[in-house]
């Protein structure tokens, strides 16, 4: 905390700068961690996606893989881009131009898949009566925050590269994010980033703060039990069992 006030005094930050680039990130992280603990401790039965597959399956089979595989690549890309310094990737032989080309290419592909999948899922939720009826107010807020964050990040990346003026976030946003995690926030870094990146960051922090109170908690539910659970045995009750001889232990149940 002393480091925060020292940084504020040294850099003559405004109150808004302190609230947005120092207070908001730490408040969001605290709510994210404590909120998930509280949700798991006191609302285990609510820790679910509230699956609606029984109501409609055609659009779900199309939109769900696009969204989930796309968002997984988006998250992995952010982890690499924000947490791994530029010097580390160069040390293993990945130059900055190559990294930038890979980042933009995969990022655009993953972002497009995520947004298309999300559009299909939202259309399905809005047009399928039972699915829409099962949509809560928190779900609607979550969709607005999630799509808004994705659009801001995707749009900023596409537009900046399309006009030939890409911003290297590894020199501004990434080191600022790491300074937050090390409790030595350097707001000069994030203030040097373009407005689009700043809005994307703000939207992401708000989304993280709201995360524990939505169906997004299922991200942390890993079906580890599937690896060790016993086999499920299905036995036919059909009259016609075929011409093959029954194996011992698999006799028909009357």
Secondary structure as GFF3:
##gff-version 3
##sequence-region A 1 254
A	DSSP	alpha_helix	2	11	.	.	.	ID=ss1
A	DSSP	alpha_helix	15	18	.	.	.	ID=ss2
A	DSSP	pi_helix	19	23	.	.	.	ID=ss3
A	DSSP	alpha_helix	24	42	.	.	.	ID=ss4
A	DSSP	three_ten_helix	44	46	.	.	.	ID=ss5
A	DSSP	alpha_helix	58	83	.	.	.	ID=ss6
A	DSSP	alpha_helix	86	91	.	.	.	ID=ss7
A	DSSP	alpha_helix	96	127	.	.	.	ID=ss8
A	DSSP	alpha_helix	129	133	.	.	.	ID=ss9
A	DSSP	alpha_helix	137	162	.	.	.	ID=ss10
A	DSSP	three_ten_helix	169	171	.	.	.	ID=ss11
A	DSSP	alpha_helix	173	181	.	.	.	ID=ss12
A	DSSP	alpha_helix	187	191	.	.	.	ID=ss13
A	DSSP	alpha_helix	195	211	.	.	.	ID=ss14
A	DSSP	three_ten_helix	215	220	.	.	.	ID=ss15
A	DSSP	three_ten_helix	224	227	.	.	.	ID=ss16
###
